[in-house]
């Protein structure tokens, strides 16, 4: 007999699937004052290489999985299937929609995300404020969108179109960009806030990306965090990176830096109720002890350590 994964399935977060049809629906429900709170606690990016580690860690409340690595049919990867069976929230994290691109969205990609959300019984889906292709070329990277009104209008149209096809809310992540466009009509956070306001989308705050923007582009984290609409933040990413030639690279293959952990603490101090937070690790996987220590440090800074 094999044991169930030791991840907890948190009960307080609302699942759009668990309750079934409301027998007495409120015809005029009050707007949710805290629409971002669909996830709680400490999480990690599920990767096949980390499946055993994740199954053995008892304090994880959710995982995120790269949407493009999963199919909508056939068996789920071993380990991930157990989490879904156990009711652990699994968030499909897309990297290929290109929401900020000038080219039309690819319907098959949108349909894939929607089908995955159903298949994983996901509480939400996440993607990026970025473009990934142009002129028939696939960049293979998340590229920064100019913070202009025109670019915002493109994003708004695309986010609305995707959201209309998803069975759950969409959370939007700001990527770490090595290169930036010169002209901007908005500040960093104001651009995200306006996008969320006009689309009703949630936000995914990546503190390593914020650190990258601080080092590479002089963004003030304090001002950035001050300007974000907190009620719309669905969860937080933390990842490792490295400085090369004076630029911070968001590698996901290096340890989480002290500066990023300090940003976790600063973010936690701003919000009375700890936000869901997770580690992204995508290669050069460390030892179990090292990875556990990193998660423990994040949990401590985020106010989740027991
Ligand atoms: Fe991220």
py3Dmol code that shows the C-alpha trace and the ligand (Angstrom):
import py3Dmol

protein = """\
ATOM      1  CA  UNK A   1       0.000   0.000   0.000  1.00  0.00           C
ATOM      2  CA  UNK A   2       1.315   3.400  -0.822  1.00  0.00           C
ATOM      3  CA  UNK A   3       0.746   6.386   1.367  1.00  0.00           C
ATOM      4  CA  UNK A   4      -1.080   9.464   0.235  1.00  0.00           C
ATOM      5  CA  UNK A   5       1.030  12.545  -0.242  1.00  0.00           C
ATOM      6  CA  UNK A   6       1.593  14.383   2.986  1.00  0.00           C
ATOM      7  CA  UNK A   7       0.629  17.750   1.547  1.00  0.00           C
ATOM      8  CA  UNK A   8      -2.344  19.211   3.312  1.00  0.00           C
ATOM      9  CA  UNK A   9      -5.490  20.023   1.417  1.00  0.00           C
ATOM     10  CA  UNK A  10      -6.495  23.330   3.030  1.00  0.00           C
ATOM     11  CA  UNK A  11     -10.169  23.562   3.765  1.00  0.00           C
ATOM     12  CA  UNK A  12     -10.723  27.318   4.013  1.00  0.00           C
ATOM     13  CA  UNK A  13      -9.950  28.227   0.452  1.00  0.00           C
ATOM     14  CA  UNK A  14     -13.026  28.312  -1.761  1.00  0.00           C
ATOM     15  CA  UNK A  15     -13.129  25.697  -4.495  1.00  0.00           C
ATOM     16  CA  UNK A  16     -15.428  26.514  -7.381  1.00  0.00           C
ATOM     17  CA  UNK A  17     -16.037  22.774  -7.739  1.00  0.00           C
ATOM     18  CA  UNK A  18     -16.589  21.574  -4.204  1.00  0.00           C
ATOM     19  CA  UNK A  19     -19.890  23.155  -3.364  1.00  0.00           C
ATOM     20  CA  UNK A  20     -21.967  22.299  -6.439  1.00  0.00           C
ATOM     21  CA  UNK A  21     -24.881  24.426  -7.580  1.00  0.00           C
ATOM     22  CA  UNK A  22     -26.124  26.944  -5.052  1.00  0.00           C
ATOM     23  CA  UNK A  23     -29.770  25.988  -4.261  1.00  0.00           C
ATOM     24  CA  UNK A  24     -30.582  29.560  -3.276  1.00  0.00           C
ATOM     25  CA  UNK A  25     -28.345  31.840  -5.303  1.00  0.00           C
ATOM     26  CA  UNK A  26     -28.143  35.459  -4.235  1.00  0.00           C
ATOM     27  CA  UNK A  27     -29.370  37.477  -7.224  1.00  0.00           C
ATOM     28  CA  UNK A  28     -27.235  40.453  -6.229  1.00  0.00           C
ATOM     29  CA  UNK A  29     -24.190  39.150  -4.365  1.00  0.00           C
ATOM     30  CA  UNK A  30     -21.867  41.654  -2.724  1.00  0.00           C
ATOM     31  CA  UNK A  31     -18.525  41.945  -4.493  1.00  0.00           C
ATOM     32  CA  UNK A  32     -15.804  39.883  -2.860  1.00  0.00           C
ATOM     33  CA  UNK A  33     -13.766  42.338  -0.740  1.00  0.00           C
ATOM     34  CA  UNK A  34     -10.747  40.046  -0.920  1.00  0.00           C
ATOM     35  CA  UNK A  35     -10.926  38.381  -4.335  1.00  0.00           C
ATOM     36  CA  UNK A  36      -7.298  37.276  -4.326  1.00  0.00           C
ATOM     37  CA  UNK A  37      -7.530  34.893  -1.372  1.00  0.00           C
ATOM     38  CA  UNK A  38      -7.998  31.592  -3.188  1.00  0.00           C
ATOM     39  CA  UNK A  39      -4.692  30.182  -2.002  1.00  0.00           C
ATOM     40  CA  UNK A  40      -3.159  30.022   1.453  1.00  0.00           C
ATOM     41  CA  UNK A  41       0.132  29.047   2.962  1.00  0.00           C
ATOM     42  CA  UNK A  42       3.418  27.804   1.589  1.00  0.00           C
ATOM     43  CA  UNK A  43       3.785  26.219  -1.856  1.00  0.00           C
ATOM     44  CA  UNK A  44       6.305  25.191  -4.480  1.00  0.00           C
ATOM     45  CA  UNK A  45       6.516  24.752  -8.221  1.00  0.00           C
ATOM     46  CA  UNK A  46       5.835  21.079  -8.932  1.00  0.00           C
ATOM     47  CA  UNK A  47       8.534  19.559 -11.145  1.00  0.00           C
ATOM     48  CA  UNK A  48       9.085  15.816 -11.769  1.00  0.00           C
ATOM     49  CA  UNK A  49      12.528  16.073 -10.163  1.00  0.00           C
ATOM     50  CA  UNK A  50      10.938  17.430  -6.979  1.00  0.00           C
ATOM     51  CA  UNK A  51       8.002  15.016  -6.770  1.00  0.00           C
ATOM     52  CA  UNK A  52       9.442  12.906  -3.940  1.00  0.00           C
ATOM     53  CA  UNK A  53      10.584  15.962  -2.024  1.00  0.00           C
ATOM     54  CA  UNK A  54       7.152  17.567  -2.326  1.00  0.00           C
ATOM     55  CA  UNK A  55       5.333  14.403  -1.290  1.00  0.00           C
ATOM     56  CA  UNK A  56       7.477  14.233   1.840  1.00  0.00           C
ATOM     57  CA  UNK A  57       7.087  17.808   2.956  1.00  0.00           C
ATOM     58  CA  UNK A  58       4.202  18.201   5.405  1.00  0.00           C
ATOM     59  CA  UNK A  59       3.720  21.949   5.459  1.00  0.00           C
ATOM     60  CA  UNK A  60       2.998  22.693   1.808  1.00  0.00           C
ATOM     61  CA  UNK A  61      -0.498  23.885   1.008  1.00  0.00           C
ATOM     62  CA  UNK A  62      -0.439  24.207  -2.773  1.00  0.00           C
ATOM     63  CA  UNK A  63       1.677  23.623  -5.853  1.00  0.00           C
ATOM     64  CA  UNK A  64       1.970  25.280  -9.232  1.00  0.00           C
ATOM     65  CA  UNK A  65       2.797  23.428 -12.437  1.00  0.00           C
ATOM     66  CA  UNK A  66       3.985  24.762 -15.798  1.00  0.00           C
ATOM     67  CA  UNK A  67       0.903  24.418 -17.983  1.00  0.00           C
ATOM     68  CA  UNK A  68       2.812  23.689 -21.185  1.00  0.00           C
ATOM     69  CA  UNK A  69       4.404  20.597 -19.600  1.00  0.00           C
ATOM     70  CA  UNK A  70       1.053  18.868 -19.072  1.00  0.00           C
ATOM     71  CA  UNK A  71      -1.398  17.349 -21.500  1.00  0.00           C
ATOM     72  CA  UNK A  72      -5.133  17.409 -21.131  1.00  0.00           C
ATOM     73  CA  UNK A  73      -5.443  13.658 -21.669  1.00  0.00           C
ATOM     74  CA  UNK A  74      -3.589  10.586 -20.507  1.00  0.00           C
ATOM     75  CA  UNK A  75      -2.108  10.023 -17.083  1.00  0.00           C
ATOM     76  CA  UNK A  76      -0.793  12.912 -15.037  1.00  0.00           C
ATOM     77  CA  UNK A  77       2.847  12.681 -13.922  1.00  0.00           C
ATOM     78  CA  UNK A  78       3.424  10.414 -10.947  1.00  0.00           C
ATOM     79  CA  UNK A  79       3.178  12.423  -7.782  1.00  0.00           C
ATOM     80  CA  UNK A  80       1.136  15.217  -9.291  1.00  0.00           C
ATOM     81  CA  UNK A  81      -1.718  12.772  -9.799  1.00  0.00           C
ATOM     82  CA  UNK A  82      -1.715  11.993  -6.077  1.00  0.00           C
ATOM     83  CA  UNK A  83      -1.885  15.655  -5.164  1.00  0.00           C
ATOM     84  CA  UNK A  84      -4.874  16.221  -7.423  1.00  0.00           C
ATOM     85  CA  UNK A  85      -6.596  13.143  -5.978  1.00  0.00           C
ATOM     86  CA  UNK A  86      -5.908  14.415  -2.463  1.00  0.00           C
ATOM     87  CA  UNK A  87      -7.511  17.775  -3.243  1.00  0.00           C
ATOM     88  CA  UNK A  88      -4.328  19.812  -2.953  1.00  0.00           C
ATOM     89  CA  UNK A  89      -4.723  23.049  -4.949  1.00  0.00           C
ATOM     90  CA  UNK A  90      -2.716  22.878  -8.184  1.00  0.00           C
ATOM     91  CA  UNK A  91      -2.297  26.085 -10.200  1.00  0.00           C
ATOM     92  CA  UNK A  92      -1.541  25.784 -13.935  1.00  0.00           C
ATOM     93  CA  UNK A  93       1.092  28.418 -14.731  1.00  0.00           C
ATOM     94  CA  UNK A  94       1.205  29.330 -18.407  1.00  0.00           C
ATOM     95  CA  UNK A  95       4.285  30.689 -20.158  1.00  0.00           C
ATOM     96  CA  UNK A  96       3.148  30.635 -23.773  1.00  0.00           C
ATOM     97  CA  UNK A  97       0.016  32.748 -24.245  1.00  0.00           C
ATOM     98  CA  UNK A  98       1.840  35.974 -25.016  1.00  0.00           C
ATOM     99  CA  UNK A  99      -0.862  38.161 -23.495  1.00  0.00           C
ATOM    100  CA  UNK A 100       1.065  41.327 -24.335  1.00  0.00           C
ATOM    101  CA  UNK A 101       1.781  40.421 -27.947  1.00  0.00           C
ATOM    102  CA  UNK A 102       0.396  42.244 -30.949  1.00  0.00           C
ATOM    103  CA  UNK A 103      -0.432  38.977 -32.700  1.00  0.00           C
ATOM    104  CA  UNK A 104      -3.793  37.294 -32.059  1.00  0.00           C
ATOM    105  CA  UNK A 105      -3.972  34.827 -29.204  1.00  0.00           C
ATOM    106  CA  UNK A 106      -3.639  31.208 -30.257  1.00  0.00           C
ATOM    107  CA  UNK A 107      -7.006  29.575 -29.499  1.00  0.00           C
ATOM    108  CA  UNK A 108      -5.485  26.154 -28.886  1.00  0.00           C
ATOM    109  CA  UNK A 109      -3.286  27.549 -26.127  1.00  0.00           C
ATOM    110  CA  UNK A 110      -6.216  29.229 -24.406  1.00  0.00           C
ATOM    111  CA  UNK A 111      -8.321  26.064 -24.693  1.00  0.00           C
ATOM    112  CA  UNK A 112      -5.440  24.050 -23.259  1.00  0.00           C
ATOM    113  CA  UNK A 113      -5.219  26.275 -20.183  1.00  0.00           C
ATOM    114  CA  UNK A 114      -8.967  26.086 -19.655  1.00  0.00           C
ATOM    115  CA  UNK A 115      -8.988  22.297 -19.984  1.00  0.00           C
ATOM    116  CA  UNK A 116      -6.078  21.991 -17.565  1.00  0.00           C
ATOM    117  CA  UNK A 117      -7.851  24.139 -15.006  1.00  0.00           C
ATOM    118  CA  UNK A 118     -10.784  21.738 -15.170  1.00  0.00           C
ATOM    119  CA  UNK A 119      -8.597  18.656 -15.124  1.00  0.00           C
ATOM    120  CA  UNK A 120      -6.547  19.790 -12.121  1.00  0.00           C
ATOM    121  CA  UNK A 121      -9.588  21.262 -10.332  1.00  0.00           C
ATOM    122  CA  UNK A 122      -7.488  24.417 -10.095  1.00  0.00           C
ATOM    123  CA  UNK A 123      -8.621  27.357  -7.948  1.00  0.00           C
ATOM    124  CA  UNK A 124      -7.076  29.744 -10.488  1.00  0.00           C
ATOM    125  CA  UNK A 125      -4.723  29.937 -13.463  1.00  0.00           C
ATOM    126  CA  UNK A 126      -1.710  32.221 -13.880  1.00  0.00           C
ATOM    127  CA  UNK A 127       0.138  33.725 -16.852  1.00  0.00           C
ATOM    128  CA  UNK A 128       2.482  36.603 -17.589  1.00  0.00           C
ATOM    129  CA  UNK A 129       2.304  40.251 -18.566  1.00  0.00           C
ATOM    130  CA  UNK A 130       4.642  39.641 -21.485  1.00  0.00           C
ATOM    131  CA  UNK A 131       4.951  38.811 -25.130  1.00  0.00           C
ATOM    132  CA  UNK A 132       6.695  35.667 -26.315  1.00  0.00           C
ATOM    133  CA  UNK A 133       6.447  35.752 -30.114  1.00  0.00           C
ATOM    134  CA  UNK A 134       6.455  38.271 -32.952  1.00  0.00           C
ATOM    135  CA  UNK A 135       6.674  38.071 -36.710  1.00  0.00           C
ATOM    136  CA  UNK A 136       6.433  34.308 -36.627  1.00  0.00           C
ATOM    137  CA  UNK A 137       9.392  33.965 -34.283  1.00  0.00           C
ATOM    138  CA  UNK A 138       9.124  32.273 -30.876  1.00  0.00           C
ATOM    139  CA  UNK A 139      11.355  34.110 -28.411  1.00  0.00           C
ATOM    140  CA  UNK A 140      11.597  31.282 -25.903  1.00  0.00           C
ATOM    141  CA  UNK A 141      11.555  33.965 -23.204  1.00  0.00           C
ATOM    142  CA  UNK A 142       9.076  36.210 -21.474  1.00  0.00           C
ATOM    143  CA  UNK A 143       9.673  39.643 -22.991  1.00  0.00           C
ATOM    144  CA  UNK A 144       8.743  42.913 -21.343  1.00  0.00           C
ATOM    145  CA  UNK A 145       5.772  44.842 -22.660  1.00  0.00           C
ATOM    146  CA  UNK A 146       6.120  48.627 -23.075  1.00  0.00           C
ATOM    147  CA  UNK A 147       4.207  50.348 -20.291  1.00  0.00           C
ATOM    148  CA  UNK A 148       2.200  52.462 -22.712  1.00  0.00           C
ATOM    149  CA  UNK A 149      -1.532  53.004 -23.154  1.00  0.00           C
ATOM    150  CA  UNK A 150      -1.464  51.145 -26.471  1.00  0.00           C
ATOM    151  CA  UNK A 151       0.222  48.112 -24.912  1.00  0.00           C
ATOM    152  CA  UNK A 152      -2.162  48.223 -21.989  1.00  0.00           C
ATOM    153  CA  UNK A 153      -5.143  48.215 -24.365  1.00  0.00           C
ATOM    154  CA  UNK A 154      -3.775  45.113 -26.092  1.00  0.00           C
ATOM    155  CA  UNK A 155      -3.265  43.389 -22.746  1.00  0.00           C
ATOM    156  CA  UNK A 156      -6.734  44.318 -21.535  1.00  0.00           C
ATOM    157  CA  UNK A 157      -8.355  42.882 -24.665  1.00  0.00           C
ATOM    158  CA  UNK A 158      -6.334  39.673 -24.474  1.00  0.00           C
ATOM    159  CA  UNK A 159      -6.825  39.171 -20.738  1.00  0.00           C
ATOM    160  CA  UNK A 160     -10.571  39.710 -21.083  1.00  0.00           C
ATOM    161  CA  UNK A 161     -10.717  37.225 -23.959  1.00  0.00           C
ATOM    162  CA  UNK A 162      -8.774  34.574 -22.045  1.00  0.00           C
ATOM    163  CA  UNK A 163     -10.662  35.143 -18.810  1.00  0.00           C
ATOM    164  CA  UNK A 164     -13.956  34.650 -20.629  1.00  0.00           C
ATOM    165  CA  UNK A 165     -12.839  31.163 -21.633  1.00  0.00           C
ATOM    166  CA  UNK A 166     -11.346  30.080 -18.308  1.00  0.00           C
ATOM    167  CA  UNK A 167     -13.470  28.343 -15.681  1.00  0.00           C
ATOM    168  CA  UNK A 168     -11.505  30.057 -12.879  1.00  0.00           C
ATOM    169  CA  UNK A 169      -9.858  33.458 -12.278  1.00  0.00           C
ATOM    170  CA  UNK A 170      -6.636  34.438 -14.038  1.00  0.00           C
ATOM    171  CA  UNK A 171      -3.678  35.852 -12.097  1.00  0.00           C
ATOM    172  CA  UNK A 172      -1.114  37.952 -13.977  1.00  0.00           C
ATOM    173  CA  UNK A 173       2.603  37.917 -13.182  1.00  0.00           C
ATOM    174  CA  UNK A 174       5.079  40.693 -13.973  1.00  0.00           C
ATOM    175  CA  UNK A 175       8.208  39.101 -15.448  1.00  0.00           C
ATOM    176  CA  UNK A 176      11.835  39.976 -14.725  1.00  0.00           C
ATOM    177  CA  UNK A 177      13.149  41.821 -17.757  1.00  0.00           C
ATOM    178  CA  UNK A 178      16.764  42.379 -18.648  1.00  0.00           C
ATOM    179  CA  UNK A 179      15.761  44.927 -21.279  1.00  0.00           C
ATOM    180  CA  UNK A 180      13.175  47.657 -20.973  1.00  0.00           C
ATOM    181  CA  UNK A 181      11.411  49.957 -23.407  1.00  0.00           C
ATOM    182  CA  UNK A 182      12.250  53.651 -23.113  1.00  0.00           C
ATOM    183  CA  UNK A 183       8.881  55.357 -23.206  1.00  0.00           C
ATOM    184  CA  UNK A 184       6.333  54.626 -20.499  1.00  0.00           C
ATOM    185  CA  UNK A 185       2.955  56.122 -19.652  1.00  0.00           C
ATOM    186  CA  UNK A 186       2.754  54.260 -16.330  1.00  0.00           C
ATOM    187  CA  UNK A 187       4.960  53.262 -13.426  1.00  0.00           C
ATOM    188  CA  UNK A 188       5.586  49.560 -12.866  1.00  0.00           C
ATOM    189  CA  UNK A 189       2.916  48.924 -10.282  1.00  0.00           C
ATOM    190  CA  UNK A 190       0.478  51.440 -11.749  1.00  0.00           C
ATOM    191  CA  UNK A 191       0.535  49.537 -15.033  1.00  0.00           C
ATOM    192  CA  UNK A 192      -0.335  46.284 -13.235  1.00  0.00           C
ATOM    193  CA  UNK A 193      -2.967  47.964 -11.093  1.00  0.00           C
ATOM    194  CA  UNK A 194      -4.671  49.502 -14.119  1.00  0.00           C
ATOM    195  CA  UNK A 195      -4.588  46.168 -15.929  1.00  0.00           C
ATOM    196  CA  UNK A 196      -6.147  44.384 -12.962  1.00  0.00           C
ATOM    197  CA  UNK A 197      -8.739  47.107 -12.541  1.00  0.00           C
ATOM    198  CA  UNK A 198      -9.844  47.043 -16.180  1.00  0.00           C
ATOM    199  CA  UNK A 199      -9.910  43.249 -16.505  1.00  0.00           C
ATOM    200  CA  UNK A 200     -10.888  42.169 -12.981  1.00  0.00           C
ATOM    201  CA  UNK A 201      -7.875  39.852 -13.106  1.00  0.00           C
ATOM    202  CA  UNK A 202      -5.821  38.861 -10.072  1.00  0.00           C
ATOM    203  CA  UNK A 203      -2.096  39.526  -9.728  1.00  0.00           C
ATOM    204  CA  UNK A 204       0.864  37.266  -9.062  1.00  0.00           C
ATOM    205  CA  UNK A 205       3.608  39.168  -7.241  1.00  0.00           C
ATOM    206  CA  UNK A 206       7.102  37.818  -7.959  1.00  0.00           C
ATOM    207  CA  UNK A 207       9.553  39.181  -5.411  1.00  0.00           C
ATOM    208  CA  UNK A 208      12.592  37.865  -7.271  1.00  0.00           C
ATOM    209  CA  UNK A 209      11.391  39.677 -10.375  1.00  0.00           C
ATOM    210  CA  UNK A 210      10.917  42.803  -8.285  1.00  0.00           C
ATOM    211  CA  UNK A 211      14.479  42.422  -7.021  1.00  0.00           C
ATOM    212  CA  UNK A 212      15.669  41.998 -10.618  1.00  0.00           C
ATOM    213  CA  UNK A 213      13.904  45.222 -11.559  1.00  0.00           C
ATOM    214  CA  UNK A 214      15.523  46.966  -8.598  1.00  0.00           C
ATOM    215  CA  UNK A 215      19.027  45.876  -9.582  1.00  0.00           C
ATOM    216  CA  UNK A 216      18.659  46.162 -13.349  1.00  0.00           C
ATOM    217  CA  UNK A 217      16.317  49.116 -13.740  1.00  0.00           C
ATOM    218  CA  UNK A 218      16.358  51.042 -10.463  1.00  0.00           C
ATOM    219  CA  UNK A 219      12.781  50.186  -9.487  1.00  0.00           C
ATOM    220  CA  UNK A 220      12.006  51.150  -5.886  1.00  0.00           C
ATOM    221  CA  UNK A 221      10.460  48.048  -4.216  1.00  0.00           C
ATOM    222  CA  UNK A 222       8.877  50.117  -1.480  1.00  0.00           C
ATOM    223  CA  UNK A 223       7.063  52.300  -3.961  1.00  0.00           C
ATOM    224  CA  UNK A 224       6.145  49.281  -6.101  1.00  0.00           C
ATOM    225  CA  UNK A 225       4.635  47.397  -3.162  1.00  0.00           C
ATOM    226  CA  UNK A 226       2.873  50.535  -1.954  1.00  0.00           C
ATOM    227  CA  UNK A 227       1.101  51.000  -5.284  1.00  0.00           C
ATOM    228  CA  UNK A 228      -0.122  47.413  -5.769  1.00  0.00           C
ATOM    229  CA  UNK A 229      -3.785  46.602  -5.087  1.00  0.00           C
ATOM    230  CA  UNK A 230      -3.274  44.082  -2.263  1.00  0.00           C
ATOM    231  CA  UNK A 231      -6.764  42.669  -2.422  1.00  0.00           C
ATOM    232  CA  UNK A 232      -6.027  41.432  -5.936  1.00  0.00           C
ATOM    233  CA  UNK A 233      -2.790  39.583  -5.162  1.00  0.00           C
ATOM    234  CA  UNK A 234      -3.498  35.873  -5.451  1.00  0.00           C
ATOM    235  CA  UNK A 235      -0.066  34.619  -4.419  1.00  0.00           C
ATOM    236  CA  UNK A 236       3.640  35.364  -4.395  1.00  0.00           C
ATOM    237  CA  UNK A 237       6.601  33.838  -6.235  1.00  0.00           C
ATOM    238  CA  UNK A 238      10.089  33.609  -4.798  1.00  0.00           C
ATOM    239  CA  UNK A 239      13.056  32.270  -6.763  1.00  0.00           C
ATOM    240  CA  UNK A 240      16.819  32.256  -6.874  1.00  0.00           C
ATOM    241  CA  UNK A 241      19.065  34.173  -9.178  1.00  0.00           C
ATOM    242  CA  UNK A 242      22.568  35.452  -9.669  1.00  0.00           C
ATOM    243  CA  UNK A 243      24.430  38.647 -10.555  1.00  0.00           C
ATOM    244  CA  UNK A 244      26.433  38.462 -13.763  1.00  0.00           C
ATOM    245  CA  UNK A 245      28.235  41.476 -15.230  1.00  0.00           C
ATOM    246  CA  UNK A 246      26.289  43.752 -12.913  1.00  0.00           C
ATOM    247  CA  UNK A 247      22.880  42.461 -13.982  1.00  0.00           C
ATOM    248  CA  UNK A 248      20.636  40.251 -11.866  1.00  0.00           C
ATOM    249  CA  UNK A 249      19.516  37.132 -13.733  1.00  0.00           C
ATOM    250  CA  UNK A 250      16.331  35.437 -12.546  1.00  0.00           C
ATOM    251  CA  UNK A 251      17.660  31.922 -13.139  1.00  0.00           C
ATOM    252  CA  UNK A 252      15.494  29.765 -10.869  1.00  0.00           C
ATOM    253  CA  UNK A 253      18.596  27.556 -10.618  1.00  0.00           C
ATOM    254  CA  UNK A 254      20.456  29.408  -7.855  1.00  0.00           C
ATOM    255  CA  UNK A 255      19.652  29.862  -4.168  1.00  0.00           C
ATOM    256  CA  UNK A 256      17.173  32.530  -3.116  1.00  0.00           C
ATOM    257  CA  UNK A 257      19.225  35.596  -2.212  1.00  0.00           C
ATOM    258  CA  UNK A 258      19.197  37.413   1.105  1.00  0.00           C
ATOM    259  CA  UNK A 259      17.783  40.486  -0.624  1.00  0.00           C
ATOM    260  CA  UNK A 260      14.789  38.550  -1.935  1.00  0.00           C
ATOM    261  CA  UNK A 261      14.150  36.998   1.475  1.00  0.00           C
ATOM    262  CA  UNK A 262      14.203  40.510   2.928  1.00  0.00           C
ATOM    263  CA  UNK A 263      11.572  41.491   0.365  1.00  0.00           C
ATOM    264  CA  UNK A 264       9.437  38.592   1.619  1.00  0.00           C
ATOM    265  CA  UNK A 265       9.697  40.023   5.134  1.00  0.00           C
ATOM    266  CA  UNK A 266       8.895  43.552   3.955  1.00  0.00           C
ATOM    267  CA  UNK A 267       5.891  42.269   2.010  1.00  0.00           C
ATOM    268  CA  UNK A 268       4.662  40.267   4.985  1.00  0.00           C
ATOM    269  CA  UNK A 269       4.991  43.298   7.243  1.00  0.00           C
ATOM    270  CA  UNK A 270       2.708  45.252   4.928  1.00  0.00           C
ATOM    271  CA  UNK A 271      -0.116  42.766   5.068  1.00  0.00           C
ATOM    272  CA  UNK A 272      -1.812  41.592   8.267  1.00  0.00           C
ATOM    273  CA  UNK A 273      -2.880  38.269   6.738  1.00  0.00           C
ATOM    274  CA  UNK A 274       0.029  36.259   5.245  1.00  0.00           C
ATOM    275  CA  UNK A 275      -0.272  35.865   1.497  1.00  0.00           C
ATOM    276  CA  UNK A 276       0.195  32.500  -0.188  1.00  0.00           C
ATOM    277  CA  UNK A 277       3.833  32.209  -1.219  1.00  0.00           C
ATOM    278  CA  UNK A 278       5.805  29.641  -3.186  1.00  0.00           C
ATOM    279  CA  UNK A 279       9.302  28.783  -4.375  1.00  0.00           C
ATOM    280  CA  UNK A 280      10.128  28.382  -8.063  1.00  0.00           C
ATOM    281  CA  UNK A 281      13.082  26.078  -8.765  1.00  0.00           C
ATOM    282  CA  UNK A 282      13.738  24.937 -12.326  1.00  0.00           C
ATOM    283  CA  UNK A 283      17.063  23.173 -12.426  1.00  0.00           C
ATOM    284  CA  UNK A 284      20.368  22.430 -10.699  1.00  0.00           C
ATOM    285  CA  UNK A 285      18.211  20.940  -7.957  1.00  0.00           C
ATOM    286  CA  UNK A 286      19.902  21.131  -4.571  1.00  0.00           C
ATOM    287  CA  UNK A 287      19.974  18.486  -1.840  1.00  0.00           C
ATOM    288  CA  UNK A 288      16.851  17.809   0.181  1.00  0.00           C
ATOM    289  CA  UNK A 289      18.420  19.555   3.163  1.00  0.00           C
ATOM    290  CA  UNK A 290      19.303  22.626   1.148  1.00  0.00           C
ATOM    291  CA  UNK A 291      15.882  22.888  -0.468  1.00  0.00           C
ATOM    292  CA  UNK A 292      14.180  22.314   2.876  1.00  0.00           C
ATOM    293  CA  UNK A 293      16.285  25.058   4.418  1.00  0.00           C
ATOM    294  CA  UNK A 294      15.299  27.428   1.647  1.00  0.00           C
ATOM    295  CA  UNK A 295      11.607  26.702   2.091  1.00  0.00           C
ATOM    296  CA  UNK A 296      11.978  27.057   5.872  1.00  0.00           C
ATOM    297  CA  UNK A 297      13.564  30.471   5.400  1.00  0.00           C
ATOM    298  CA  UNK A 298      10.732  31.576   3.112  1.00  0.00           C
ATOM    299  CA  UNK A 299       8.141  30.269   5.573  1.00  0.00           C
ATOM    300  CA  UNK A 300       9.800  32.163   8.416  1.00  0.00           C
ATOM    301  CA  UNK A 301       9.966  35.429   6.503  1.00  0.00           C
ATOM    302  CA  UNK A 302       6.362  35.012   5.324  1.00  0.00           C
ATOM    303  CA  UNK A 303       5.032  34.361   8.800  1.00  0.00           C
ATOM    304  CA  UNK A 304       4.193  30.704   8.239  1.00  0.00           C
ATOM    305  CA  UNK A 305       6.870  29.079  10.397  1.00  0.00           C
ATOM    306  CA  UNK A 306       5.475  27.250  13.408  1.00  0.00           C
TER     307      UNK A 306
END
"""
ligand_1 = """\
1
LIG
Fe 7.702 33.914 -11.142
"""
view = py3Dmol.view(width=600, height=400)
view.addModel(protein, "pdb")
view.setStyle({"model": 0}, {"cartoon": {"style": "trace"}})
view.addModel(ligand_1, "xyz")
view.setStyle({"model": 1}, {"stick": {}})
view.zoomTo()
view.show()
